[in-house]
Amino acid sequence: MTKLNDFTGDSQLGLVHTHVLALGMLFFLIALALEKLFTLTAGRLFNAFFWTYNAGLVTTVAVMTVRGTQTVLGHHTPEAAAAIAGIGHITLTAGLIFFFINLGKCIAKALATTDLDTQPQTRWNANSSTSAPWTASPPPTPKAGTVAGPPRSTTTPSPSLAPADSAANRSPRSPGT
């Protein structure tokens, strides 16, 4: 719109894109990660957050777009636009308050159900996919003169396990091919 009207000044249109990306996309990507960790949607305040926040975001972005368009076209923006923008920002803030209260309750619930002091200590097993080295005791130290690591196999592989390109698996070829 600014290029079509040869507008070179400042307007709200330049800020709409970054507000939509930051408040619309980036915030919800962070909320998605927190949902994975703490199941935010199970909280009682999630719906209040979701609808309040999105209503505030739509209101704020709509007023910014209208004010920017009016500025580019050279029209006067009514004073009511500032009041509506303020209502949009207040609604966004209320949505964020719902979000953080819900997040705090979900974190407290997750901590209450995962009491680390009562969890049994398990030994670390490098070959197990169920034990993680950062949550269990370290592996035992090797005895003097031994090499740490998994035990080595003393058997030789069967011919069926030999690489497909090995000499044992090649078929005899005639000299011309």
Backbone hydrogen bonds in HBPLUS format (Angstrom, degrees):
<---DONOR---> <-ACCEPTOR-->    atom                        ^
c    i                          cat <-CA-CA->   ^        H-A-AA   ^      H-
h    n   atom  resd res      DA  || num        DHA   H-A  angle D-A-AA Bond
n    s   type  num  typ     dist DA aas  dist angle  dist       angle   num
A0005-ASN N   A0001-MET O   3.17 MM   4  6.33 143.9  2.31 143.8 151.9     1
A0007-PHE N   A0002-THR O   2.82 MM   5  4.90 169.1  1.83 153.8 154.5     2
A0006-ASP N   A0003-LYS O   3.27 MM   3  4.88 165.0  2.29  98.0 102.0     3
A0015-LEU N   A0012-GLN O   3.02 MM   3  5.42 149.2  2.12 110.7 119.8     4
A0019-HIS N   A0015-LEU O   3.05 MM   4  6.20 156.6  2.11 151.9 158.9     5
A0020-VAL N   A0016-VAL O   2.95 MM   4  6.17 160.8  1.99 157.0 161.7     6
A0021-LEU N   A0017-HIS O   3.03 MM   4  6.27 161.5  2.07 148.9 154.2     7
A0022-ALA N   A0018-THR O   2.90 MM   4  5.96 169.2  1.91 148.9 152.4     8
A0023-LEU N   A0019-HIS O   2.85 MM   4  5.65 156.6  1.90 144.6 151.4     9
A0024-GLY N   A0020-VAL O   2.81 MM   4  4.95 136.6  2.00 122.0 135.0    10
A0025-MET N   A0021-LEU O   3.08 MM   4  5.01 132.8  2.31 109.8 123.4    11
A0026-LEU N   A0021-LEU O   2.87 MM   5  6.21 169.7  1.88 169.9 172.1    12
A0027-PHE N   A0022-ALA O   3.13 MM   5  6.25 141.5  2.28 147.4 157.4    13
A0029-LEU N   A0025-MET O   2.93 MM   4  6.21 138.9  2.10 150.7 163.3    14
A0030-ILE N   A0026-LEU O   3.08 MM   4  6.37 156.2  2.14 150.9 156.2    15
A0031-ALA N   A0027-PHE O   2.89 MM   4  6.18 155.3  1.95 144.4 152.4    16
A0032-LEU N   A0028-PHE O   2.89 MM   4  5.92 141.0  2.04 131.5 141.4    17
A0033-ALA N   A0029-LEU O   3.15 MM   4  6.46 153.7  2.22 142.5 148.0    18
A0034-LEU N   A0030-ILE O   2.98 MM   4  6.30 159.6  2.03 151.7 157.6    19
A0035-GLU N   A0031-ALA O   2.81 MM   4  5.97 143.1  1.94 140.9 151.6    20
A0036-LYS N   A0032-LEU O   3.06 MM   4  6.35 150.6  2.15 144.3 151.0    21
A0037-LEU N   A0033-ALA O   3.22 MM   4  6.55 145.3  2.34 140.8 149.7    22
A0038-PHE N   A0034-LEU O   2.79 MM   4  5.86 166.7  1.81 157.1 160.6    23
A0039-THR N   A0035-GLU O   2.83 MM   4  4.52 142.3  1.97 131.6 132.2    24
A0042-ALA N   A0039-THR O   3.17 MM   3  5.79 159.3  2.21 114.7 120.8    25
A0043-GLY N   A0040-LEU O   2.98 MM   3  5.48 155.8  2.04 114.2 121.7    26
A0046-PHE N   A0043-GLY O   3.40 MM   3  5.59 166.9  2.42 106.5 110.2    27
A0049-PHE N   A0045-LEU O   2.93 MM   4  6.15 161.7  1.97 154.7 159.8    28
A0050-PHE N   A0046-PHE O   2.82 MM   4  6.05 172.6  1.83 161.0 162.4    29
A0051-TRP N   A0047-ASN O   3.08 MM   4  6.15 179.5  2.08 154.3 154.2    30
A0052-THR N   A0048-ALA O   3.07 MM   4  5.88 156.8  2.12 142.5 149.8    31
A0053-TYR N   A0049-PHE O   2.80 MM   4  5.67 166.4  1.82 155.2 160.0    32
A0054-ASN N   A0050-PHE O   3.13 MM   4  6.11 165.0  2.16 141.8 146.5    33
A0055-ALA N   A0051-TRP O   2.99 MM   4  5.98 151.6  2.07 139.4 147.4    34
A0056-GLY N   A0052-THR O   2.98 MM   4  6.19 159.1  2.02 149.7 155.3    35
A0057-LEU N   A0053-TYR O   2.86 MM   4  6.12 151.5  1.94 148.2 157.1    36
A0058-VAL N   A0054-ASN O   2.93 MM   4  6.06 165.1  1.95 148.1 151.5    37
A0059-THR N   A0055-ALA O   3.00 MM   4  6.12 162.4  2.03 146.2 151.5    38
A0060-THR N   A0056-GLY O   2.92 MM   4  6.00 166.3  1.94 147.9 151.9    39
A0061-VAL N   A0057-LEU O   2.95 MM   4  6.05 170.1  1.96 152.5 155.6    40
A0062-ALA N   A0058-VAL O   2.89 MM   4  5.91 156.1  1.95 145.5 152.8    41
A0063-VAL N   A0059-THR O   3.01 MM   4  6.19 164.8  2.03 152.0 155.5    42
A0064-MET N   A0060-THR O   2.98 MM   4  6.17 159.1  2.03 148.0 154.5    43
A0065-THR N   A0061-VAL O   2.94 MM   4  6.09 154.9  2.00 145.5 152.1    44
A0066-VAL N   A0062-ALA O   2.93 MM   4  6.18 162.3  1.96 151.6 156.3    45
A0067-ARG N   A0063-VAL O   2.87 MM   4  5.99 171.2  1.87 154.2 157.0    46
A0068-GLY N   A0064-MET O   2.91 MM   4  5.97 158.4  1.95 143.6 150.3    47
A0069-THR N   A0065-THR O   2.89 MM   4  6.00 158.5  1.94 147.4 153.4    48
A0070-GLN N   A0066-VAL O   2.91 MM   4  6.10 162.0  1.94 152.6 157.5    49
A0071-THR N   A0067-ARG O   3.00 MM   4  6.18 153.7  2.07 144.2 151.3    50
A0072-VAL N   A0068-GLY O   2.99 MM   4  6.22 162.0  2.02 149.1 153.6    51
A0073-LEU N   A0069-THR O   2.96 MM   4  6.14 158.0  2.01 150.8 156.7    52
A0074-GLY N   A0070-GLN O   3.02 MM   4  6.05 113.5  2.48 132.6 148.0    53
A0075-HIS N   A0070-GLN O   2.85 MM   5  5.02 142.7  1.99 156.3 156.1    54
A0074-GLY N   A0071-THR O   3.11 MM   3  5.05 147.0  2.23  96.9 107.0    55
A0081-ALA N   A0078-PRO O   3.12 MM   3  5.74 155.0  2.18 112.9 119.4    56
A0082-ALA N   A0079-GLU O   3.20 MM   3  5.67 134.3  2.42 108.5 117.8    57
A0084-ILE N   A0080-ALA O   2.89 MM   4  6.19 158.5  1.94 153.5 159.4    58
A0085-ALA N   A0081-ALA O   2.86 MM   4  6.03 154.4  1.93 145.4 152.7    59
A0086-GLY N   A0082-ALA O   2.97 MM   4  6.16 150.2  2.06 140.4 148.4    60
A0087-ILE N   A0083-ALA O   2.97 MM   4  6.30 149.6  2.06 144.0 152.2    61
A0088-GLY N   A0084-ILE O   2.93 MM   4  6.24 152.3  2.00 146.2 153.9    62
A0089-HIS N   A0085-ALA O   2.95 MM   4  6.27 154.7  2.02 148.3 154.6    63
A0090-ILE N   A0086-GLY O   2.90 MM   4  6.13 155.6  1.96 147.3 154.4    64
A0091-THR N   A0087-ILE O   2.90 MM   4  6.06 155.8  1.95 147.0 153.7    65
A0092-LEU N   A0088-GLY O   2.94 MM   4  6.19 154.9  2.00 145.1 151.9    66
A0093-THR N   A0089-HIS O   2.96 MM   4  6.18 159.3  2.00 146.0 151.4    67
A0094-ALA N   A0090-ILE O   2.90 MM   4  6.19 153.9  1.97 147.3 154.5    68
A0095-GLY N   A0091-THR O   2.95 MM   4  6.21 155.2  2.01 147.4 154.1    69
A0096-LEU N   A0092-LEU O   2.92 MM   4  6.27 151.2  2.00 148.3 156.5    70
A0097-ILE N   A0093-THR O   2.92 MM   4  6.20 150.2  2.01 147.3 155.6    71
A0098-PHE N   A0094-ALA O   3.00 MM   4  6.33 160.7  2.04 150.4 154.7    72
A0099-PHE N   A0095-GLY O   2.93 MM   4  6.19 154.2  2.00 144.0 151.7    73
A0100-PHE N   A0096-LEU O   2.91 MM   4  6.17 165.8  1.93 155.1 156.5    74
A0101-ILE N   A0097-ILE O   2.99 MM   4  6.14 159.0  2.04 152.3 158.2    75
A0102-ASN N   A0098-PHE O   2.96 MM   4  6.04 164.1  1.99 148.8 153.7    76
A0103-LEU N   A0099-PHE O   2.79 MM   4  6.01 157.0  1.85 149.9 157.3    77
A0104-GLY N   A0100-PHE O   2.94 MM   4  6.02 162.0  1.97 142.2 146.8    78
A0105-LYS N   A0101-ILE O   3.06 MM   4  6.31 158.1  2.11 148.8 154.3    79
A0106-CYS N   A0102-ASN O   2.94 MM   4  6.16 155.5  2.00 149.7 156.8    80
A0107-ILE N   A0103-LEU O   2.87 MM   4  6.07 155.0  1.93 153.5 160.3    81
A0108-ALA N   A0104-GLY O   2.99 MM   4  6.15 162.2  2.02 145.8 150.9    82
A0109-LYS N   A0105-LYS O   2.95 MM   4  6.13 152.8  2.02 142.2 149.8    83
A0110-ALA N   A0106-CYS O   2.93 MM   4  6.11 154.8  2.00 142.2 149.0    84
A0111-LEU N   A0107-ILE O   2.89 MM   4  6.14 157.1  1.94 153.2 159.3    85
A0112-ALA N   A0108-ALA O   2.94 MM   4  6.09 147.9  2.05 142.5 151.4    86
A0113-THR N   A0109-LYS O   3.09 MM   4  6.29 145.6  2.21 144.0 152.0    87
A0114-THR N   A0110-ALA O   3.15 MM   4  6.18 122.4  2.49 135.4 148.9    88
A0137-SER N   A0122-THR O   3.37 MM  15  6.62 154.8  2.43 167.7 170.8    89
A0128-SER N   A0125-ASN O   3.14 MM   3  5.39 160.5  2.18 109.8 115.9    90
A0135-THR N   A0132-ALA O   3.14 MM   3  5.67 164.6  2.16 118.5 123.4    91
A0146-THR N   A0143-LYS O   3.21 MM   3  5.78 153.9  2.28 140.3 137.9    92
A0161-LEU N   A0158-SER O   2.90 MM   3  5.53 155.3  1.96 119.9 127.6    93
A0162-ALA N   A0159-PRO O   3.12 MM   3  5.15 160.5  2.16 103.6 109.7    94
A0166-SER N   A0163-PRO O   3.12 MM   3  5.48 165.8  2.14 118.1 119.5    95
A0169-ASN N   A0166-SER O   3.18 MM   3  5.62 143.3  2.32 107.6 116.9    96
A0170-ARG N   A0167-ALA O   3.40 MM   3  5.36 159.6  2.44  99.8 105.6    97
A0177-THR N   A0174-SER O   3.17 MM   3  5.82 164.1  2.20 122.7 127.0    98
